[in-house]
Amino acid sequence: MITALDINSKYGYTYWDSLVLATALQHNCNILSSEDMQANQLIEQKTIIINPFLVTQLE
């Protein structure tokens, strides 16, 4: 199991953001909404971070 310190070291997030990510991974969360973390980043091939305020154009 990946820990917050592992995520902090590997992805460069703060400890508190890493703790949120580690918890999401531990509970098999596929999507994490955050306006502060890097949008569309896939963490450990399991959890993707989305920004709920980011507007995308639909074609």
C-alpha positions as YAML, in Angstrom:
chain: A
units: angstrom
residues:
- id: 1
  name: MET
  ca: [0.00, 0.00, 0.00]
- id: 2
  name: ILE
  ca: [1.33, 3.43, -0.95]
- id: 3
  name: THR
  ca: [1.57, 5.97, 1.87]
- id: 4
  name: ALA
  ca: [1.30, 9.74, 1.95]
- id: 5
  name: LEU
  ca: [5.07, 10.01, 2.31]
- id: 6
  name: ASP
  ca: [5.53, 7.84, -0.80]
- id: 7
  name: ILE
  ca: [3.20, 10.08, -2.80]
- id: 8
  name: ASN
  ca: [4.90, 13.18, -1.44]
- id: 9
  name: SER
  ca: [8.27, 11.85, -2.56]
- id: 10
  name: LYS
  ca: [7.15, 10.48, -5.94]
- id: 11
  name: TYR
  ca: [4.73, 13.20, -7.12]
- id: 12
  name: GLY
  ca: [5.88, 16.24, -5.14]
- id: 13
  name: TYR
  ca: [2.57, 17.07, -3.49]
- id: 14
  name: THR
  ca: [2.44, 18.54, 0.00]
- id: 15
  name: TYR
  ca: [2.04, 16.08, 2.85]
- id: 16
  name: TRP
  ca: [-1.62, 17.02, 3.33]
- id: 17
  name: ASP
  ca: [-2.48, 16.64, -0.37]
- id: 18
  name: SER
  ca: [-0.53, 13.37, -0.38]
- id: 19
  name: LEU
  ca: [-2.59, 12.18, 2.59]
- id: 20
  name: VAL
  ca: [-5.81, 12.88, 0.66]
- id: 21
  name: LEU
  ca: [-4.43, 11.00, -2.36]
- id: 22
  name: ALA
  ca: [-3.28, 8.03, -0.27]
- id: 23
  name: THR
  ca: [-6.72, 7.82, 1.32]
- id: 24
  name: ALA
  ca: [-8.42, 7.95, -2.10]
- id: 25
  name: LEU
  ca: [-6.15, 5.13, -3.33]
- id: 26
  name: GLN
  ca: [-6.74, 3.06, -0.20]
- id: 27
  name: HIS
  ca: [-10.51, 3.29, -0.74]
- id: 28
  name: ASN
  ca: [-10.29, 2.54, -4.48]
- id: 29
  name: CYS
  ca: [-11.46, 5.99, -5.55]
- id: 30
  name: ASN
  ca: [-11.17, 6.33, -9.34]
- id: 31
  name: ILE
  ca: [-11.72, 10.09, -9.44]
- id: 32
  name: LEU
  ca: [-10.57, 12.80, -7.05]
- id: 33
  name: SER
  ca: [-11.90, 16.34, -7.51]
- id: 34
  name: SER
  ca: [-9.48, 19.12, -6.62]
- id: 35
  name: GLU
  ca: [-8.91, 22.64, -7.84]
- id: 36
  name: ASP
  ca: [-5.43, 22.75, -6.25]
- id: 37
  name: MET
  ca: [-3.80, 19.59, -7.60]
- id: 38
  name: GLN
  ca: [-2.64, 18.97, -11.17]
- id: 39
  name: ALA
  ca: [-5.71, 18.27, -13.30]
- id: 40
  name: ASN
  ca: [-5.82, 15.04, -15.32]
- id: 41
  name: GLN
  ca: [-2.88, 13.51, -13.49]
- id: 42
  name: LEU
  ca: [-3.19, 9.77, -12.96]
- id: 43
  name: ILE
  ca: [-1.83, 8.61, -9.61]
- id: 44
  name: GLU
  ca: [-0.51, 5.04, -9.37]
- id: 45
  name: GLN
  ca: [-2.55, 4.03, -12.44]
- id: 46
  name: LYS
  ca: [-5.67, 4.09, -10.26]
- id: 47
  name: THR
  ca: [-6.90, 7.57, -9.35]
- id: 48
  name: ILE
  ca: [-7.25, 10.52, -11.71]
- id: 49
  name: ILE
  ca: [-7.40, 14.09, -10.44]
- id: 50
  name: ILE
  ca: [-9.97, 16.32, -12.06]
- id: 51
  name: ASN
  ca: [-10.59, 20.02, -11.57]
- id: 52
  name: PRO
  ca: [-14.36, 20.52, -11.27]
- id: 53
  name: PHE
  ca: [-13.98, 24.20, -12.19]
- id: 54
  name: LEU
  ca: [-11.96, 23.65, -15.36]
- id: 55
  name: VAL
  ca: [-14.12, 24.31, -18.42]
- id: 56
  name: THR
  ca: [-13.44, 22.13, -21.43]
- id: 57
  name: GLN
  ca: [-14.84, 22.58, -24.89]
- id: 58
  name: LEU
  ca: [-16.91, 19.80, -26.34]
- id: 59
  name: GLU
  ca: [-16.63, 19.16, -30.04]
...
